């Protein structure tokens, strides 16, 4: 999966928007692109690296996914009870990653 394909996928969700909200915190050293629905974030990644994304997830899925996939880990600077990071081009297929990004969108949309 490449960055433009992934960005297009995230923006295809109804009401989805994108922002770069973290630039002031990292003094422009990192460029994180975040996707929102109802002004709440459901996914973000570093456009300079594009090696992983961070998404919201159910607690049950977090436990299962971290056991099954090497590519799933606890995210940096997010609550590991509600968020996961998934490495791209690793042991989780792209269609599964997209499934969990969609699920993240739905979790945020409902709250």
Secondary structure, DSSP 8 states (H G I E B T S, - for coil): --HHHHHHHHHTSTT-EEE-TTTTTTTTS--EEEEEETTEEEEEEETTT-SEEEEE--HHHHHHHHHH-TTEE--TTS-TTTEEEEESSSSS-HHHHHHHHHHHHHHHHH-
